[in-house]
Amino acid sequence: MSARAQARSLATAYRDLFALAGPTYIVVGFIARVPLAMAQMGTLLMVTAATDSYTAGGTCAGALAITNAFGSPVAGALTDRIGQRRVLIVQSVAASLGLFGLVSLTLTSVPWPFYALAAGIAGLFLPQIGSLSRIRWREIARDEKGVNRERLNTAFSWEGAGDEASFVLGPATVGIITALLNAQVAVLSAAMIVLIFGIWFAIHPTSALVTGSKSAAMRIGSAITGIAALMMTSQFLVGTMFGSVQTGTTVLARAAGNEGAAGLLHGLLGVGSVLAGIAIAAIPATFAYDRRARVFSLALLALSIPLLFVDSLLSLAIVLAIMGFAIAPLMITNFSVVEHVTSPTRLGVVMTLLASVTGLGYAVGSASAGRLADWGRTATFGGEVLGGYTPAYAVTVTGALLAVIVSHIVAARIARR
């Protein structure tokens, strides 16, 4: 098939898919997931500016991600039992109030550990819209024969691209607002968006497709298979890469005297990822999941190594833009495999858990990169000061290397099925 024919086929697949759900669902489902990315980046910038400490900023952003990692699977288990609507309404309201509280604290003189506490409360309730949307697509994509796998693969590609686009738009929006006003306004904007669009997503008619089952157990561990656990490990490592890249980029941008550029630069990571995520729907089924896991993880490692050699905003922009092309394909593979090996009655808890471990990895990556960044501001190597950002990016490359190892173990397990 020619490239033009493939493009037409891909466009037709997405057009048919969107027609099933309607344009409102597509728009609301995308915007509702942006506040999570905004809150993480906004917290990092806001707390760092308020305390002049990368450790404080990274720890507070990490606290938000950690509590989200623990809260989201509990919320997912509840959606398996009672449906998504009521759970999402409570999450949206509580998360909005938590972010308002965090901003209020940064305007006072209280010690920064109190900021971390407030960030943790906000993160506990921030909804994982992308994971819950994937569950809805499983029902939306049904036909008279049951779940239409071709439609579902296209839907998962779209959701993967949507997640990555949110990590473009979220940090970029925070960067623009911070440059024009300040980081507090950026976090307040995230609070308003999650309140409005989180509730809108909750009450959308498609929520009636996932009403829940009272027979679904609340025990989270019982829903996880061996392969799903390995995929979660892979997602955790991807999360460490996100967190460490965000911290390293903030350090480099501040060193260059352009702190507001941090969000915009981090957003470049998602540009290539969005394009790759949309295009992956055209990959033939003969390119099986085990091969995808190996190839995409190796590509991510190869494209992350140049981060260790960046020394300017321009060189960083180029590296991040190219590196993004390997992220969404690996994440989409992880989510697709987990959906395939999980019981339909436990998809809520497992999908949110998969997204949550990504956030947990973000927390570990952000906090550890922040520590190394503070150390690197005075440490020297070969007679030159490391500058903070190079040690932070070393966390990114380490995460990519470990992801290759895990993905090869996963691939071997998948091949034996």
C-alpha positions in Angstrom: 0.0 0.0 0.0 1.3 3.4 -0.9 1.9 6.1 1.7 -1.0 8.2 0.3 -3.3 5.2 0.5 -2.2 4.5 4.0 -2.9 8.1 5.0 -6.4 7.9 3.5 -7.0 4.6 5.3 -5.8 6.1 8.6 -8.0 9.2 8.1 -11.0 7.0 7.4 -10.5 4.9 10.4 -10.3 7.9 12.7 -13.3 9.6 11.0 -15.4 6.5 11.5 -14.3 6.1 15.1 -15.1 9.8 16.0 -18.5 9.4 14.4 -19.4 6.7 16.9 -18.7 8.9 19.9 -19.5 12.4 18.6 -17.3 15.5 18.5 -18.3 16.7 22.0 -16.9 13.5 23.6 -13.6 13.9 21.7 -13.1 17.5 22.7 -14.2 17.2 26.3 -12.3 13.9 26.8 -9.1 15.6 25.7 -9.4 18.9 27.6 -10.4 17.1 30.8 -7.1 15.3 30.9 -4.9 18.4 30.5 -5.1 19.7 34.1 -3.1 16.7 35.4 -0.1 17.7 33.2 -0.7 21.4 34.0 -0.7 20.7 37.8 2.5 18.7 37.8 4.5 21.3 35.8 2.8 24.2 37.5 3.5 22.9 41.0 7.2 22.4 40.0 7.6 25.9 38.7 5.5 27.6 41.4 7.2 25.9 44.4 10.7 26.3 42.9 10.1 30.0 42.4 8.6 30.4 45.9 11.4 28.5 47.7 14.4 28.8 45.3 14.9 25.1 45.8 14.7 22.4 43.1 14.5 19.9 45.8 11.3 21.5 47.2 9.8 22.0 43.7 10.6 18.4 42.6 9.4 17.0 45.9 6.0 18.8 45.8 5.4 17.9 42.2 6.4 14.3 43.1 4.0 14.4 46.1 1.1 15.3 43.7 2.1 12.4 41.4 2.5 9.9 44.2 -0.9 10.5 45.8 -2.4 10.4 42.4 -0.7 7.0 41.8 -2.4 5.7 45.0 -5.7 7.4 44.7 -6.5 6.7 41.1 -6.6 2.9 41.3 -9.0 3.2 44.3 -11.2 5.5 42.2 -10.9 3.0 39.3 -12.0 0.1 41.5 -15.0 2.2 42.5 -15.9 2.8 38.9 -15.8 -0.9 38.3 -18.5 -1.2 41.0 -20.7 1.9 40.7 -19.8 3.4 37.3 -17.8 6.4 36.4 -20.2 9.3 36.8 -20.4 9.8 40.6 -16.8 9.0 41.1 -15.6 11.5 38.5 -17.8 14.3 39.9 -16.4 13.9 43.4 -12.8 13.7 42.0 -13.2 16.9 39.9 -14.6 19.0 42.7 -12.1 17.8 45.3 -9.1 18.1 43.0 -10.1 21.7 42.1 -10.3 22.6 45.8 -7.0 21.0 46.5 -5.2 23.1 43.8 -6.8 26.3 45.1 -5.5 25.4 48.5 -2.0 24.8 47.2 -1.8 28.2 45.5 -3.1 29.9 48.7 -0.3 28.3 50.7 2.5 29.5 48.4 1.3 33.1 49.0 2.1 32.6 52.7 5.3 32.1 54.7 4.6 28.5 55.9 7.5 26.0 55.4 7.5 24.2 52.0 6.6 20.7 53.5 3.1 22.1 53.9 3.1 22.8 50.2 3.9 19.2 49.6 1.0 18.2 51.8 -1.4 20.4 49.8 0.0 19.1 46.5 -0.6 15.5 47.8 -4.2 16.2 48.6 -4.8 17.7 45.1 -3.1 14.8 43.5 -5.1 12.2 45.4 -8.3 13.4 43.6 -7.1 14.4 40.1 -8.9 12.0 37.7 -7.1 9.8 35.2 -9.4 10.8 32.3 -7.4 8.9 29.6 -7.6 5.6 31.4 -11.4 5.9 32.0 -11.9 7.0 28.4 -10.2 3.9 27.1 -12.7 1.8 29.0 -15.6 3.7 27.4 -14.1 3.2 24.0 -14.2 -0.6 24.5 -18.0 -0.2 24.7 -18.3 2.5 22.0 -16.3 0.3 19.6 -18.6 -2.7 19.8 -20.5 -4.0 16.8 -22.9 -6.9 16.3 -20.1 -9.4 16.8 -18.8 -7.9 20.1 -15.7 -5.8 20.7 -14.4 -4.6 17.3 -10.6 -5.0 17.7 -9.7 -2.9 14.7 -11.8 0.0 16.0 -10.4 -0.5 19.5 -6.8 -0.4 18.3 -7.6 2.9 16.5 -9.2 4.2 19.7 -6.2 3.2 21.8 -3.9 5.0 19.3 -6.0 8.1 19.6 -6.0 7.9 23.4 -2.3 7.5 23.5 -1.9 10.5 21.2 -4.3 12.4 23.4 -2.4 11.6 26.5 0.8 12.8 24.8 -0.9 15.9 23.4 -2.0 16.8 26.9 1.7 16.7 28.0 2.3 19.1 25.2 -0.5 21.5 25.8 -0.3 21.2 29.6 3.3 22.3 30.1 3.1 24.7 27.2 0.0 26.4 28.7 1.8 26.6 32.1 4.9 28.1 30.4 2.9 30.7 28.6 0.9 31.7 31.6 4.0 31.8 33.8 5.9 33.9 31.3 3.0 36.4 31.0 1.7 36.3 34.6 3.0 33.8 37.1 2.9 30.1 38.0 0.1 30.6 40.6 -2.2 31.7 37.8 -1.2 28.7 35.8 -2.2 26.3 38.7 -5.4 28.2 39.3 -6.2 27.7 35.6 -5.7 24.0 36.0 -8.1 24.0 38.9 -10.8 25.7 36.9 -10.4 23.3 33.9 -10.6 20.2 36.0 -13.7 21.5 37.7 -15.6 22.3 34.5 -14.4 19.7 32.1 -14.0 16.9 34.6 -17.7 17.2 35.5 -18.6 17.6 31.9 -16.8 14.3 31.1 -18.5 12.7 34.1 -22.0 13.5 32.9 -21.5 12.8 29.2 -24.0 10.2 27.9 -21.1 7.7 27.2 -20.8 7.3 31.0 -24.0 5.2 30.8 -22.0 2.6 28.9 -19.9 1.8 32.0 -22.3 1.5 34.8 -20.2 -0.9 36.9 -20.9 -4.3 38.4 -21.5 -4.9 42.1 -19.7 -8.2 41.7 -16.4 -6.4 41.0 -14.1 -6.9 43.9 -12.4 -3.9 45.5 -9.1 -5.9 45.9 -6.7 -4.2 43.5 -4.0 -6.8 43.5 -6.4 -9.6 42.4 -6.9 -7.9 39.1 -3.3 -7.9 38.0 -1.8 -10.6 35.8 1.9 -11.3 35.5 2.1 -9.6 32.1 0.1 -6.6 33.3 2.5 -6.2 36.3 5.5 -6.1 33.9 3.7 -3.5 31.7 3.2 -1.5 34.8 6.9 -1.6 35.5 7.6 -0.4 32.0 5.1 2.5 32.5 6.7 3.3 35.9 10.0 3.8 34.1 8.4 5.9 31.4 7.1 8.0 34.2 10.6 8.5 35.7 11.7 9.8 32.3 8.8 12.3 32.2 9.6 13.6 35.7 13.4 13.8 35.3 13.1 15.5 31.9 10.7 18.0 33.3 13.1 18.8 36.2 16.2 18.9 34.0 14.5 21.2 31.5 13.4 23.6 34.3 17.0 23.7 35.6 18.4 24.4 32.1 15.8 27.1 31.4 16.4 28.9 34.7 20.2 28.7 34.1 19.5 30.4 30.7 17.5 33.1 32.3 14.2 32.0 30.7 12.3 30.0 33.3 9.0 30.4 31.4 10.4 28.4 28.5 10.6 25.2 30.6 6.9 24.3 29.9 7.2 25.1 26.2 10.4 23.0 25.9 8.9 20.1 27.8 5.9 20.3 25.5 8.2 19.6 22.5 8.7 16.1 23.9 5.0 15.4 23.2 4.9 16.8 19.6 6.7 13.9 18.0 4.9 11.6 20.4 1.5 12.8 19.3 2.3 12.3 15.7 3.7 8.8 16.3 0.7 7.9 18.5 -1.7 8.8 15.7 0.3 7.0 13.1 0.7 3.8 15.0 -2.9 2.8 14.2 -1.6 2.1 10.6 0.9 -0.5 11.8 -0.2 -3.9 10.6 -1.3 -6.6 13.1 1.6 -8.8 11.9 3.9 -6.5 13.8 3.0 -8.2 17.0 3.1 -6.7 20.5 6.3 -8.6 21.5 8.2 -7.1 18.6 6.7 -3.6 19.3 7.9 -3.7 22.9 11.4 -4.5 22.0 11.7 -2.0 19.1 10.0 0.9 20.7 11.9 0.6 24.0 15.3 0.4 22.2 14.3 3.5 20.1 13.5 5.4 23.3 16.9 4.6 24.8 18.8 5.6 21.7 16.9 8.9 21.4 17.3 9.8 25.1 21.1 9.5 25.3 21.8 12.9 23.6 20.2 14.6 26.6 23.5 14.0 28.4 25.2 16.3 26.0 22.8 19.3 25.7 24.2 22.6 26.9 21.7 25.2 25.4 18.0 25.7 25.0 18.3 25.2 21.2 20.1 21.8 21.5 17.6 20.7 24.1 14.7 21.6 21.9 16.0 19.5 19.0 16.7 16.5 21.3 13.3 16.6 22.9 11.4 17.0 19.6 13.1 13.9 18.2 12.9 11.8 21.4 9.1 12.2 21.5 8.7 9.9 18.5 9.5 6.8 20.6 7.3 7.6 23.7 3.7 7.1 22.5 4.3 3.9 20.6 5.7 2.2 23.7 2.9 3.6 26.0 0.2 2.5 23.5 1.7 -0.9 23.3 1.6 -1.2 27.1 -2.0 -0.1 27.4 -3.1 -2.4 24.5 -1.5 -5.5 26.0 -3.0 -4.8 29.4 -6.5 -4.4 28.0 -6.0 -7.7 26.1 -5.0 -9.7 29.2 -7.4 -8.2 31.8 -11.0 -9.2 32.6 -13.5 -6.6 31.4 -15.0 -6.3 34.9 -11.6 -5.2 36.3 -10.5 -2.8 33.5 -11.3 0.3 35.6 -8.8 -0.6 38.4 -6.1 -2.0 36.1 -6.2 0.9 33.5 -6.1 3.5 36.2 -3.3 1.6 38.0 -1.3 1.5 34.7 -1.7 5.3 34.5 -1.0 5.7 38.2 2.3 3.9 38.1 3.3 6.3 35.4 2.6 9.1 37.9 4.5 7.3 40.6 7.5 7.0 38.2 7.1 10.7 37.5 7.3 11.4 41.2 10.5 9.3 41.6 12.1 10.8 38.5 11.2 14.4 39.5 12.3 14.1 43.1 15.6 12.2 42.3 16.4 14.5 39.4 15.8 17.5 41.7 18.2 16.2 44.2 20.9 15.6 41.6 20.2 19.0 40.1 20.9 20.7 43.4 24.1 18.7 43.7 25.1 19.3 40.1 25.0 23.1 40.5 28.3 22.9 42.3 29.8 19.5 41.3 32.5 19.4 38.7 33.5 16.9 36.1 36.7 17.3 34.0 37.1 20.7 35.5 33.7 22.0 34.4 30.6 22.5 36.6 27.9 20.0 35.7 25.2 22.7 35.9 22.5 20.6 37.5 20.7 19.6 34.3 23.1 16.9 33.2 22.8 14.9 36.4 19.0 15.3 36.1 19.0 13.9 32.6 21.1 11.0 33.7 18.0 9.8 35.6 16.1 9.9 32.2 18.7 7.8 30.4 18.8 5.3 33.3 15.0 4.9 33.2 15.2 4.3 29.4 17.9 1.6 29.9 15.8 -0.2 32.5 12.7 0.1 30.3 14.6 -1.8 27.5 15.4 -4.7 30.0 11.8 -4.9 31.2 10.3 -4.7 27.7 12.5 -7.6 26.5 11.2 -9.7 29.5 7.7 -8.7 28.6 8.2 -9.6 25.0 9.5 -13.0 25.9 6.3 -13.6 28.1 4.0 -12.4 25.3 5.7 -14.6 22.7 5.1 -17.7 24.9 1.4 -17.1 25.2 
